[in-house]
Amino acid sequence: MSRFSFTLSARSGRARTGVISAPRGEIRTPAFMPVGTAATVKAMLPESVRATGADILLGNTYHLMLRPGAERVARLGGLHRFMNWERPILTDSGGFQVMSLADLRKLTERGVTFRSHIDGSKHELTPERSMEIQRLLGSDIVMAFDECPALPADRDRIAESMRLSMCWAERSRDAFGDRPGHALFGIMQGGLERDLREESAEALRAIGFEGYAIGGLAVGEGQEAMFGCLDYAPELLPEDRPRYLMGVGKPDDIVGAVKRGVDMMDCVLPTRSGRTGQAWTRGGQVNLKNARHADDTRPLDAQCGCPACRGYSRAYLHHVVRAGEMIAGMLLTWHNLHYYQKLMSGMRAAIAEDRFAEWEAGFHAARAEGDIEPL
């Protein structure tokens, strides 16, 4: 089996473009990974997700271990076969979801015990168990098990959490073992404290990973604080490995992250927005619930080639959103994922031609103009 590798092909400022090569296919960076929490990108067929331009999906260890169960997925041929997606899959470690169960969990140096939000059953997640679950799922990129405190938190809590995560990163590396063609990513923590981020990066580099994630951001600190951290955090990680910013984000978050040297991102926003009548366009966010669209025969975005924009009017989209029809979530999710992938391909092309600053200025100018005027 061919091995996992990363090749950088161009830079424009600190923005980078390249290719992650894995046995199941190439991932063009910067890459946006649609979130397929429970082995499905909600409201989308896998071939439709691929048609938007996605090279890789994200699956959720916590949700899949509870239902249908990692052992069952393995018996059924692994996650790729189970969900009919033959390209690369990244699985998160479960740490972030467990963090959000503060009232249902108990944290120790060994790991986390928690009660399922589905049926109250008791489970334990440790670095070793997280590696086992992700191996059973068969994901191509595996995330080290970490603990992520919600911000704001005091410095002592952030430092304690980061050091526990670094201990778990080493245990994750040991438990992952030798799996040619699969990659293990370590996760940098440290909140908004630069010296803690530096300590975390140093610990991760000493352990050695195929890629590195920046964790503990987009958890309530706000964009300005996040960008302040990203002004230095990516540079603390190895130049020749992918850098993954977890759980980000809105389009302007993504552009700002790429500008600062990030290669990979994921977020539920485009899919979740699509199911609640929200569309992302060149002019910003559009709420299809608004009455202004009720008689509008124009497409959502005349320059967009997705099915929602090619075949349907704003009036129709408004109608199916207000009526609660399933097709509303399907069309708007497809549109949003298409928009996000066009955003990524636009940035890749601009970086390759060393005109990222010019492209970014155009991106912000279009958003400043806002949506088209009502009829």
C-alpha positions as CSV (number, residue, x, y, z in Angstrom):
1,M,0.0,0.0,0.0
2,S,1.3,3.5,-0.9
3,R,2.2,5.7,2.0
4,F,0.7,9.0,3.2
5,S,2.6,12.1,2.0
6,F,2.2,15.9,1.7
7,T,3.7,18.0,-1.1
8,L,3.7,21.8,-1.1
9,S,3.6,23.3,-4.5
10,A,3.3,27.1,-4.0
11,R,3.1,29.9,-1.5
12,S,1.6,33.4,-1.7
13,G,2.5,35.3,1.5
14,R,1.9,32.7,4.2
15,A,-0.9,31.0,2.3
16,R,0.1,27.5,1.0
17,T,-1.2,25.1,-1.6
18,G,-0.3,21.5,-2.2
19,V,-1.5,17.9,-2.2
20,I,-1.9,15.3,0.4
21,S,-1.5,11.9,-1.2
22,A,-3.3,8.9,0.4
23,P,-4.1,5.5,-1.0
24,R,-7.7,6.4,-1.4
25,G,-7.0,9.6,-3.4
26,E,-5.4,13.0,-3.4
27,I,-6.6,15.9,-1.2
28,R,-5.9,19.3,-2.7
29,T,-5.0,21.9,-0.1
30,P,-6.2,24.2,1.2
31,A,-9.0,21.7,1.7
32,F,-12.5,22.1,3.3
33,M,-13.8,18.8,4.7
34,P,-17.6,18.5,4.9
35,V,-18.8,16.9,8.1
36,G,-20.4,13.5,7.9
37,T,-21.1,13.1,11.6
38,A,-23.0,9.8,11.6
39,A,-21.6,8.3,8.4
40,T,-23.6,10.8,6.3
41,V,-23.4,14.4,5.1
42,K,-26.9,15.3,6.0
43,A,-29.3,15.9,3.1
44,M,-26.6,14.8,0.6
45,L,-25.8,11.7,-1.4
46,P,-22.0,10.8,-1.3
47,E,-21.7,11.3,-5.1
48,S,-23.4,14.7,-4.7
49,V,-20.8,15.7,-2.1
50,R,-18.1,14.6,-4.4
51,A,-19.7,16.6,-7.3
52,T,-19.3,19.8,-5.2
53,G,-15.5,19.3,-5.3
54,A,-14.9,17.7,-1.9
55,D,-11.8,15.4,-1.7
56,I,-12.3,14.2,1.9
57,L,-15.0,13.9,4.5
58,L,-14.9,14.0,8.3
59,G,-16.6,11.3,10.4
60,N,-17.3,11.5,14.1
61,T,-15.8,9.0,16.4
62,Y,-18.0,9.8,19.4
63,H,-21.3,9.4,17.4
64,L,-20.2,6.4,15.5
65,M,-19.0,4.5,18.6
66,L,-22.4,5.0,20.2
67,R,-24.5,4.2,17.1
68,P,-24.1,2.0,15.1
69,G,-20.9,1.0,17.0
70,A,-17.3,0.8,15.7
71,E,-17.2,-3.0,15.9
72,R,-20.4,-3.2,13.8
73,V,-19.0,-0.8,11.2
74,A,-15.9,-3.0,11.0
75,R,-18.0,-6.2,10.5
76,L,-19.8,-4.4,7.7
77,G,-16.6,-3.7,5.8
78,G,-15.5,-0.4,7.3
79,L,-16.7,3.2,7.2
80,H,-15.9,3.8,3.5
81,R,-18.0,0.8,2.3
82,F,-20.7,1.4,4.9
83,M,-21.4,5.0,3.8
84,N,-20.5,4.5,0.1
85,W,-17.6,7.0,0.1
86,E,-14.4,5.5,-1.4
87,R,-12.3,8.6,-1.0
88,P,-10.3,9.7,2.1
89,I,-12.0,10.1,5.5
90,L,-10.7,11.8,8.5
91,T,-12.2,10.9,11.9
92,D,-12.0,13.1,14.9
93,S,-10.9,11.5,18.2
94,G,-14.2,12.0,20.2
95,G,-12.5,14.5,22.6
96,F,-14.4,17.6,21.5
97,Q,-17.8,15.9,21.8
98,V,-17.0,14.5,25.2
99,M,-15.9,18.0,26.3
100,S,-19.4,19.2,25.5
101,L,-20.9,16.6,27.9
102,A,-19.5,18.3,31.0
103,D,-22.5,17.2,33.1
104,L,-22.3,13.6,32.0
105,R,-18.5,12.9,32.1
106,K,-15.7,12.2,34.5
107,L,-12.1,13.1,33.5
108,T,-9.0,11.4,34.8
109,E,-5.4,11.0,33.6
110,R,-6.4,7.6,32.2
111,G,-9.2,9.0,30.0
112,V,-12.9,10.0,30.2
113,T,-15.9,8.1,31.4
114,F,-19.2,9.4,30.2
115,R,-22.8,8.5,29.7
116,S,-24.3,8.3,26.2
117,H,-26.6,11.2,25.3
118,I,-28.7,8.6,23.4
119,D,-29.5,6.1,26.1
120,G,-27.5,6.9,29.2
121,S,-25.2,3.9,28.8
122,K,-21.8,4.2,30.4
123,H,-18.6,4.4,28.2
124,E,-14.9,5.0,28.5
125,L,-12.7,6.8,26.0
126,T,-9.0,6.7,26.4
127,P,-6.3,7.4,23.9
128,E,-6.0,3.6,23.3
129,R,-9.7,3.1,22.9
130,S,-10.0,6.1,20.5
131,M,-7.2,4.6,18.4
132,E,-9.0,1.3,18.4
133,I,-12.3,2.8,17.4
134,Q,-10.7,4.8,14.5
135,R,-8.9,1.7,13.3
136,L,-12.2,-0.3,13.3
137,L,-13.8,2.5,11.3
138,G,-10.9,2.3,8.9
139,S,-10.4,6.1,8.5
140,D,-7.4,7.4,6.5
141,I,-6.5,10.2,8.8
142,V,-6.8,9.5,12.5
143,M,-6.8,12.3,15.2
144,A,-5.0,11.9,18.5
145,F,-7.2,11.8,21.6
146,D,-7.2,15.2,23.3
147,E,-9.0,17.3,25.9
148,C,-10.3,20.7,24.8
149,P,-11.4,23.2,27.4
150,A,-14.1,25.7,26.4
151,L,-12.9,29.3,26.3
152,P,-12.8,31.5,28.3
153,A,-10.9,29.4,30.9
154,D,-8.3,30.4,33.3
155,R,-4.6,29.9,32.5
156,D,-4.1,27.1,35.0
157,R,-7.0,25.1,33.6
158,I,-5.7,25.6,30.0
159,A,-2.2,24.6,31.0
160,E,-3.3,21.5,32.8
161,S,-5.6,20.5,29.9
162,M,-2.8,21.0,27.4
163,R,-0.3,18.9,29.3
164,L,-2.9,16.1,29.7
165,S,-3.5,16.3,26.0
166,M,0.3,16.0,25.3
167,C,0.4,12.9,27.5
168,W,-2.5,11.5,25.6
169,A,-0.9,12.4,22.3
170,E,2.1,10.2,23.1
171,R,-0.2,7.4,24.2
172,S,-2.2,7.8,20.9
173,R,1.0,7.6,18.9
174,D,2.1,4.4,20.7
175,A,-1.4,2.8,20.3
176,F,-1.7,3.8,16.6
177,G,1.3,1.7,15.8
178,D,2.6,1.1,12.3
179,R,-0.3,1.5,9.7
180,P,1.1,2.2,6.2
181,G,-1.2,4.3,4.2
182,H,-2.9,5.8,7.3
183,A,-1.9,9.0,9.1
184,L,-2.1,10.1,12.7
185,F,-2.4,13.8,13.4
186,G,-1.4,15.4,16.7
187,I,-3.4,18.3,18.1
188,M,-1.9,21.5,19.5
189,Q,-3.7,23.0,22.5
190,G,-2.9,25.9,24.8
191,G,-5.9,28.3,24.4
192,L,-4.8,31.8,23.6
193,E,-1.6,31.6,25.6
194,R,1.4,31.8,23.2
195,D,3.9,30.2,25.6
196,L,1.5,27.2,26.1
197,R,1.0,26.9,22.4
198,E,4.8,26.8,22.0
199,E,5.1,24.2,24.7
200,S,2.4,22.1,23.1
201,A,4.0,22.3,19.6
202,E,7.4,21.4,20.9
203,A,5.9,18.3,22.6
204,L,4.1,17.2,19.4
205,R,7.1,17.7,17.2
206,A,9.1,15.5,19.6
207,I,6.6,12.7,19.4
208,G,6.3,13.1,15.6
209,F,3.1,12.9,13.5
210,E,2.1,12.8,9.8
211,G,0.1,16.0,10.3
212,Y,-0.7,18.6,13.0
213,A,-3.9,20.2,14.0
214,I,-4.6,23.4,15.8
215,G,-7.2,22.6,18.4
216,G,-9.0,24.6,21.0
217,L,-10.1,27.5,18.7
218,A,-13.6,28.4,17.4
219,V,-14.9,27.6,20.9
220,G,-16.2,31.0,21.9
221,E,-13.2,33.2,21.7
222,G,-14.3,35.3,18.7
223,Q,-12.6,35.9,15.3
224,E,-10.2,38.5,16.4
225,A,-8.8,36.4,19.2
226,M,-8.6,33.3,16.9
227,F,-6.7,35.3,14.2
228,G,-4.4,36.6,16.9
229,C,-3.5,33.0,17.8
230,L,-3.2,32.0,14.1
231,D,-0.8,34.8,13.5
232,Y,1.8,32.6,15.2
233,A,0.4,29.1,15.8
234,P,0.8,27.5,12.3
235,E,4.4,28.6,12.1
236,L,5.2,26.6,15.3
237,L,4.3,23.4,13.4
238,P,6.5,21.5,10.9
239,E,6.6,23.2,7.5
240,D,6.5,19.9,5.6
241,R,3.3,18.5,7.2
242,P,-0.4,19.4,6.8
243,R,-1.8,22.0,9.3
244,Y,-5.4,21.4,10.2
245,L,-7.6,24.0,11.9
246,M,-10.4,22.1,13.6
247,G,-14.0,23.2,13.5
248,V,-13.7,26.4,11.3
249,G,-15.8,28.0,10.1
250,K,-17.5,30.9,8.4
251,P,-16.2,31.8,4.9
252,D,-14.2,34.8,6.3
253,D,-12.8,32.6,9.1
254,I,-11.6,30.2,6.4
255,V,-10.0,32.8,4.2
256,G,-8.3,34.4,7.3
257,A,-7.0,30.9,8.3
258,V,-5.6,30.1,4.9
259,K,-3.9,33.5,4.8
260,R,-2.1,32.6,8.0
261,G,-0.8,29.2,6.7
262,V,-3.6,26.7,7.4
263,D,-4.1,23.8,5.0
264,M,-7.2,22.0,6.2
265,M,-10.5,22.9,7.8
266,D,-13.9,21.4,8.7
267,C,-17.2,22.8,9.9
268,V,-20.9,21.8,10.2
269,L,-21.9,25.4,9.2
270,P,-22.6,24.9,5.4
271,T,-24.7,21.8,6.0
272,R,-26.4,23.0,9.2
273,S,-27.2,26.4,7.6
274,G,-28.7,24.7,4.6
275,R,-31.2,22.9,6.8
276,T,-32.3,26.1,8.4
277,G,-32.9,28.2,5.3
278,Q,-29.5,29.9,5.3
279,A,-27.4,30.2,2.1
280,W,-23.8,31.4,1.8
281,T,-23.1,33.4,-1.3
282,R,-20.4,35.8,-2.7
283,G,-22.4,38.6,-1.1
284,G,-22.6,37.0,2.3
285,Q,-25.4,35.1,4.1
286,V,-28.9,35.0,2.6
287,N,-31.9,34.0,4.7
288,L,-34.4,32.3,2.4
289,K,-37.1,32.6,5.1
290,N,-37.4,36.3,4.5
291,A,-40.6,37.5,2.8
292,R,-38.5,39.6,0.3
293,H,-37.8,36.4,-1.7
294,A,-41.5,35.3,-2.0
295,D,-42.0,36.7,-5.6
296,D,-38.3,36.8,-6.7
297,T,-37.9,34.8,-9.9
298,R,-34.1,35.3,-9.9
299,P,-31.7,32.5,-8.9
300,L,-30.0,32.6,-5.5
301,D,-26.7,33.4,-7.2
302,A,-26.6,33.9,-11.0
303,Q,-22.9,33.0,-11.1
304,C,-23.3,29.7,-9.2
305,G,-23.5,26.4,-11.1
306,C,-25.1,24.3,-8.4
307,P,-28.5,22.6,-8.9
308,A,-30.2,25.1,-6.5
309,C,-29.0,28.1,-8.6
310,R,-29.4,26.4,-12.0
311,G,-32.9,25.1,-11.7
312,Y,-34.8,27.0,-9.0
313,S,-35.8,30.6,-8.2
314,R,-35.5,32.4,-4.9
315,A,-39.3,32.3,-4.7
316,Y,-39.3,28.5,-4.9
317,L,-36.5,28.2,-2.4
318,H,-38.4,30.5,-0.1
319,H,-41.6,28.5,-0.5
320,V,-40.0,25.1,0.3
321,V,-38.1,26.5,3.3
322,R,-41.3,28.0,4.7
323,A,-43.2,24.9,4.0
324,G,-40.6,22.7,5.7
325,E,-40.1,20.5,2.6
326,M,-37.1,18.2,2.6
327,I,-36.0,19.5,-0.8
328,A,-35.2,22.8,0.9
329,G,-32.4,21.3,3.0
330,M,-31.2,19.3,0.1
331,L,-30.9,22.2,-2.3
332,L,-29.5,24.7,0.1
333,T,-27.0,22.2,1.6
334,W,-25.8,21.4,-2.0
335,H,-25.5,25.1,-2.7
336,N,-23.5,25.8,0.5
337,L,-21.1,22.9,0.0
338,H,-20.6,24.0,-3.6
339,Y,-19.9,27.6,-2.5
340,Y,-17.4,26.4,0.1
341,Q,-15.6,24.2,-2.4
342,K,-15.5,27.1,-5.0
343,L,-14.0,29.2,-2.2
344,M,-11.2,26.7,-1.7
345,S,-10.5,26.2,-5.4
346,G,-10.4,30.0,-5.9
347,M,-7.8,30.2,-3.1
348,R,-5.8,27.3,-4.5
349,A,-5.6,29.0,-7.9
350,A,-4.7,32.4,-6.4
351,I,-1.9,30.9,-4.3
352,A,-0.5,29.0,-7.2
353,E,-0.4,32.2,-9.2
354,D,1.0,34.2,-6.2
355,R,-2.0,36.6,-6.1
356,F,-3.7,35.6,-2.9
357,A,-3.7,39.2,-1.5
358,E,-5.5,40.4,-4.6
359,W,-8.0,37.5,-4.5
360,E,-8.6,38.2,-0.8
361,A,-9.4,41.8,-1.5
362,G,-11.9,40.8,-4.1
363,F,-13.5,38.3,-1.7
364,H,-14.0,41.0,1.0
365,A,-15.2,43.6,-1.6
366,A,-17.9,41.2,-2.8
367,R,-19.1,40.6,0.7
368,A,-19.2,44.3,1.5
369,E,-21.6,44.8,-1.4
370,G,-24.0,42.3,0.2
371,D,-26.9,40.5,-1.4
372,I,-28.6,41.7,-4.6
373,E,-31.3,44.4,-4.1
374,P,-34.9,43.1,-3.7
375,L,-37.2,43.2,-6.7
